[in-house]
Amino acid sequence: MTDVRVAGVGLTRFGSHPERTGRDLFGEAALRAFEDADVDRADVEELNYGNFMGALAEHQGHQAPLMAEAAGVRCPATRYESACASAGVAVREAVRTVAAGDADVVLAGGMERMTNLPTDEVTEGLAIAADDLFEVRSGVTFPGAYALMANAYFDAYGGSREDLAHVASKNHANAVPNEYAQYRKEVSVAEAMDAPPVAEPLHLYDACPITDGASAIVLVSAEYAERHDLDAPVAVTGTGQGTDRMALGDRERLARTPAADDAADAAYADAGVEATDVDVAEVHDCFTIAEVLALESLGLFEPGEGISAAREGITTADGDLPVNLSGGLKAKGHPVGATGGSQIAELTRLLRGDHPNSEHVPNAEVGVAHNAGGTVASAVVHVLEVAE
């Protein structure tokens, strides 16, 4: 197997860009990735592109060729769809392609454009990532579904809304210095507690925003990096994917996410590391309870212990295990088809030392990214390490 290096990363600012097209957003992210990588576009052998609701938001299917054109590459291009884990899956397949020796250079990432639609249409569009027959037709939305998961967690292990408010406050604080974040403002625990309810026990600051944005990653083989004298010190050393039953009503437990358990186990085994080796993490906090569930699936905390991690300061920027130094989906934003690539970009910058929050993890060598689709019916986990 070939070592896979992250040669370059590119992001747009996450936020509201209703006047821009999806291809424009992805083209910007790709441009930044190529500039960061110092890789010739002509060397790209494949494009792996993640997108979830482009057919609804832009009335545009068959997006991969458009994005290849926008990125300035001429190569086989494929769109990957796995709800909010779309870009994570795209990156995973790119990693596997390079590791197998089938390509030396692959461009991966994703894009989502959402703010051009009214909120009710976005909510309806996102809902197709749930089970239409047994959930959507009964009126289930994702805030409601994650509220069910939060209540199940509280019933099984304890915890409170205040614990979740600490997660929200932490991630908003982390987003303040991040130039790509949608909400660069602090939110106190008291403000999070006083925010209006969305679906009990989840309130406004427990939910991620509606977001436009794009991410792009240039992955190369170690041999290519050496031949071209690239500065690519971060490697993707492990990747894993898992799947669970789609409908919550068909699951044995709502307070655990087995798809992420399986993805984490596979990624750690692939990398030859353990959860105790992880120095920093970017996890899928579409709702604050999702961060808690992710931490436990990643093995960073035992079941029932993740809920107090932010309140106790363990996962804050100055804690022993900083989580979501980018601001997470909660504050950086969640353009669903781009998020999995964004997490890889943020971890890469953190491990290279050029992220605005790198000062909080100056000696970090191992990072983990957790990307989930729907109510974690799909999950992708990647391990990144400083290779040189």
Secondary structure as GFF3:
##gff-version 3
##sequence-region A 1 388
A	DSSP	beta_strand	4	11	.	.	.	ID=ss1
A	DSSP	alpha_helix	22	37	.	.	.	ID=ss2
A	DSSP	three_ten_helix	41	43	.	.	.	ID=ss3
A	DSSP	beta_strand	46	50	.	.	.	ID=ss4
A	DSSP	alpha_helix	54	57	.	.	.	ID=ss5
A	DSSP	alpha_helix	63	71	.	.	.	ID=ss6
A	DSSP	beta_strand	77	80	.	.	.	ID=ss7
A	DSSP	three_ten_helix	83	85	.	.	.	ID=ss8
A	DSSP	alpha_helix	86	99	.	.	.	ID=ss9
A	DSSP	beta_strand	105	112	.	.	.	ID=ss10
A	DSSP	alpha_helix	119	127	.	.	.	ID=ss11
A	DSSP	three_ten_helix	136	138	.	.	.	ID=ss12
A	DSSP	alpha_helix	142	157	.	.	.	ID=ss13
A	DSSP	alpha_helix	161	175	.	.	.	ID=ss14
A	DSSP	alpha_helix	189	194	.	.	.	ID=ss15
A	DSSP	beta_strand	197	199	.	.	.	ID=ss16
A	DSSP	beta_strand	202	203	.	.	.	ID=ss17
A	DSSP	three_ten_helix	204	206	.	.	.	ID=ss18
A	DSSP	beta_strand	213	221	.	.	.	ID=ss19
A	DSSP	alpha_helix	222	227	.	.	.	ID=ss20
A	DSSP	beta_strand	234	243	.	.	.	ID=ss21
A	DSSP	three_ten_helix	248	250	.	.	.	ID=ss22
A	DSSP	alpha_helix	258	271	.	.	.	ID=ss23
A	DSSP	three_ten_helix	275	277	.	.	.	ID=ss24
A	DSSP	beta_strand	280	282	.	.	.	ID=ss25
A	DSSP	alpha_helix	288	297	.	.	.	ID=ss26
A	DSSP	three_ten_helix	306	308	.	.	.	ID=ss27
A	DSSP	alpha_helix	328	331	.	.	.	ID=ss28
A	DSSP	alpha_helix	339	352	.	.	.	ID=ss29
A	DSSP	three_ten_helix	358	360	.	.	.	ID=ss30
A	DSSP	beta_strand	366	373	.	.	.	ID=ss31
A	DSSP	beta_strand	378	386	.	.	.	ID=ss32
###
